[in-house]
Amino acid sequence: MTNDNTTDFGFEKVPEDQKAKKVAEVFDSVAAKYDIMNDLMSGGLHRIWKAATVREAGVRPGMRVLDIAGGTGDLSKAFLNRVGSHGEVWLTDINESMLRVGRDRMIDHGLMPKMALCDAEKLPFPDDYFDVVTVAFGLRNMTHKDIALSEMRRVIKPGGKVMVLEFSKVNPLLAPAYDLYSFQVLPKLGQLVAQDSKSYQYLAESIRMHPDQETLKQIMLDVGFDQVRYTNFTAGVVALHQGTKFS
């Protein structure tokens, strides 16, 4: 964000009040092919990254979990199988198309989390309510990341944690190959499978504009997390940040 009230939309600068609309257009376009594209883009690695996030979350029966920007519901599905009948899982997204796909997937698996169409910067939940909050591959699309993270911290209980799984800064040795894949292969794959190259061009650009591991850690500390740590996956292609609130 800059002083003239613009923000990043990939490599483009747009007025802050237009970013959410432009991001919505991206996900409206890709929602129907979102899962198959995730498998193709990552070679299935996104499933391993998400499984590691679920393990690290340590969710137990009776816990309350909030899955922000949960999209098609991969994390929510896993958490529902852990919280039991006395627990609670909320699947939320700002994009109705994605949430609809997530709802249908949950029904297909005989599951139904609580669901809400909401903005991560204005969460409609009380203070100190959840044990765990997760956001997987959604933070980079948010206009004010600090506000969203502050909201996530607000709604976790003392002792709770926020988990951010997101693309990050790759090992410099892999950067040339990663750039070639991101900017040459990925948009073509998006066009072939989802008939949409522009959305996947945005994806590649948004990854480059997202804060690196140490910068995101500092942002989380600055908004009030008492402790933050991160783990790199696949040479830094993705990182999992965990922020804890003590009181």
C-alpha positions in Angstrom: 0.0 0.0 0.0 1.2 3.5 -0.8 0.3 7.0 0.4 -1.9 7.6 -2.6 -4.3 4.8 -1.5 -3.3 2.3 -4.1 -2.3 -1.3 -3.6 -0.8 -4.2 -5.5 -2.9 -6.3 -7.9 -0.1 -8.5 -9.2 2.4 -6.1 -10.7 -0.3 -3.5 -11.3 -1.2 -0.7 -9.0 -5.0 -0.3 -8.4 -7.1 1.8 -6.0 -7.5 0.1 -2.7 -11.3 0.0 -3.0 -11.0 -1.9 -6.4 -8.7 -4.7 -5.4 -11.4 -6.9 -3.7 -13.5 -6.6 -6.9 -10.6 -7.5 -9.1 -9.6 -10.5 -7.0 -13.3 -11.6 -7.0 -13.3 -11.6 -10.8 -10.2 -13.9 -10.7 -11.8 -16.4 -8.4 -15.2 -16.3 -10.1 -13.3 -17.2 -13.3 -11.3 -20.1 -11.8 -13.6 -21.6 -9.2 -14.9 -24.4 -11.3 -11.4 -25.6 -12.2 -9.7 -24.6 -9.0 -9.0 -28.0 -7.6 -7.7 -29.6 -10.8 -5.5 -26.6 -11.4 -4.1 -26.8 -8.0 -3.1 -30.4 -8.6 -1.6 -29.6 -12.0 0.2 -26.5 -10.9 1.9 -28.0 -7.9 2.2 -31.6 -9.1 0.0 -32.5 -6.1 2.4 -30.9 -3.6 -0.4 -28.6 -2.3 -2.0 -31.6 -0.7 1.3 -32.3 1.2 1.6 -28.7 2.3 -2.0 -28.7 3.5 -1.6 -32.0 5.3 1.5 -30.6 7.1 -0.6 -27.5 8.1 -3.3 -29.8 9.5 -0.8 -31.8 11.5 0.8 -28.6 12.9 -2.6 -27.3 13.9 -2.9 -30.0 16.5 -6.7 -29.8 16.4 -8.4 -32.0 18.9 -12.1 -33.0 19.6 -14.1 -30.1 20.9 -12.0 -27.4 19.4 -13.3 -24.4 17.4 -11.5 -23.8 14.1 -11.9 -21.0 11.6 -10.7 -21.6 8.0 -10.4 -18.2 6.3 -10.4 -17.9 2.5 -11.1 -21.7 2.7 -12.3 -21.9 -0.9 -13.1 -25.4 -1.8 -12.7 -26.7 1.7 -9.6 -28.9 1.8 -8.6 -27.7 5.3 -12.2 -27.6 6.6 -12.8 -31.2 5.6 -9.7 -32.3 7.5 -10.6 -30.3 10.6 -14.2 -31.6 10.6 -12.8 -35.1 10.9 -10.9 -34.0 14.0 -13.1 -31.8 16.1 -15.9 -34.3 16.5 -19.5 -33.7 17.4 -18.7 -31.2 20.1 -16.3 -29.1 18.0 -16.9 -26.4 15.5 -15.4 -25.6 12.0 -16.3 -22.5 10.1 -15.5 -22.4 6.4 -15.4 -18.8 5.2 -14.5 -16.9 2.0 -15.1 -13.5 0.6 -15.9 -15.1 -2.8 -19.3 -16.6 -3.2 -18.3 -18.8 -6.2 -15.5 -20.4 -4.2 -17.7 -20.9 -1.1 -20.4 -22.5 -3.3 -17.8 -25.0 -4.6 -16.6 -25.7 -1.1 -20.2 -26.3 0.1 -20.9 -28.7 -2.7 -17.6 -30.6 -2.0 -18.5 -30.9 1.7 -22.0 -32.2 0.9 -20.4 -34.8 -1.4 -18.3 -36.0 1.5 -21.3 -36.1 3.9 -19.9 -33.2 5.8 -21.2 -29.7 6.6 -19.2 -27.1 8.4 -20.7 -23.8 9.4 -20.2 -21.4 6.6 -20.0 -17.6 6.2 -19.4 -15.2 3.3 -17.2 -12.6 4.9 -14.2 -10.3 4.6 -11.1 -11.4 6.5 -10.5 -7.7 7.4 -13.9 -7.6 9.2 -14.5 -11.0 10.7 -18.1 -11.4 12.1 -16.9 -13.4 15.2 -16.4 -12.5 18.8 -13.1 -12.0 20.5 -11.2 -15.0 21.9 -13.5 -17.5 20.2 -11.4 -19.9 18.2 -8.6 -22.3 19.1 -7.1 -22.3 15.7 -7.4 -20.0 12.6 -6.0 -21.0 9.3 -5.6 -19.2 5.9 -4.2 -21.2 3.1 -3.1 -19.3 -0.1 -5.4 -16.4 0.7 -3.5 -13.8 2.6 -1.6 -12.5 -0.5 -5.0 -11.5 -2.1 -6.1 -9.4 0.9 -5.8 -5.6 0.5 -4.6 -4.9 4.1 -2.8 -7.9 5.3 -2.0 -6.3 8.6 -5.7 -5.6 9.3 -6.6 -9.1 8.4 -3.9 -10.6 10.6 -5.0 -8.4 13.5 -8.6 -9.6 13.1 -7.3 -13.2 13.1 -5.4 -12.6 16.3 -8.5 -10.9 17.8 -10.7 -14.0 17.3 -8.3 -16.6 18.7 -8.4 -17.5 22.4 -5.4 -16.9 24.6 -3.1 -19.8 23.8 -4.6 -20.1 20.3 -2.7 -19.8 17.1 -3.1 -18.4 13.6 -1.6 -20.5 10.8 -0.8 -18.8 7.4 0.1 -21.2 4.6 1.2 -19.1 1.6 3.6 -18.9 -1.3 6.8 -17.3 -0.3 10.4 -16.5 -1.4 12.0 -19.5 -3.1 15.7 -20.5 -2.7 17.7 -18.2 -5.0 19.3 -21.2 -6.7 15.8 -22.3 -7.9 14.6 -18.8 -8.8 15.4 -18.8 -12.5 13.6 -22.2 -13.1 10.7 -21.1 -10.9 10.3 -17.8 -12.8 10.3 -19.6 -16.1 7.6 -22.0 -14.9 5.6 -19.2 -13.3 5.5 -16.7 -16.1 5.7 -19.0 -19.2 4.2 -22.4 -18.3 1.6 -21.5 -15.7 -0.5 -19.0 -17.8 -0.5 -21.5 -20.7 -1.7 -24.2 -18.4 -4.4 -21.9 -17.1 -5.5 -21.2 -20.7 -5.5 -24.9 -21.6 -7.4 -26.2 -18.6 -9.5 -23.2 -17.3 -9.6 -21.1 -20.5 -8.1 -18.3 -18.5 -4.5 -17.3 -18.8 -4.8 -13.8 -17.2 -5.9 -15.2 -13.8 -2.9 -17.4 -13.6 -0.6 -14.6 -14.7 -2.0 -12.6 -11.8 -1.3 -15.6 -9.5 2.4 -15.6 -10.5 2.6 -11.8 -10.1 0.8 -11.9 -6.7 3.3 -14.4 -5.4 6.2 -12.1 -6.2 4.5 -9.2 -4.5 3.8 -11.1 -1.3 6.1 -10.4 1.7 8.9 -12.8 2.1 9.3 -15.1 5.1 11.0 -12.7 7.5 8.9 -9.7 6.4 5.6 -11.6 7.0 6.9 -12.8 10.4 7.6 -9.2 11.4 4.2 -8.0 10.2 2.6 -10.7 12.5 4.7 -9.6 15.4 3.8 -5.9 14.7 0.0 -6.6 14.9 0.4 -8.2 18.3 1.3 -11.9 18.1 3.4 -12.8 21.0 5.4 -15.5 19.1 5.8 -16.2 15.4 7.7 -19.0 13.7 7.7 -20.3 10.2 8.7 -23.4 8.3 9.7 -23.5 4.6 8.3 -26.2 2.3 9.8 -27.2 -1.1 12.8 -24.9 -0.8 10.7 -21.9 0.1 8.1 -22.1 -2.6 5.6 -22.1 0.3 6.0 -21.2 3.9 3.8 -21.9 6.9 3.8 -19.1 9.5 2.4 -19.8 13.0 1.5 -16.9 15.3 0.5 -17.5 18.9 -1.5 -15.2 21.3 -0.6 -15.7 25.0 -3.2 -13.3 26.5 
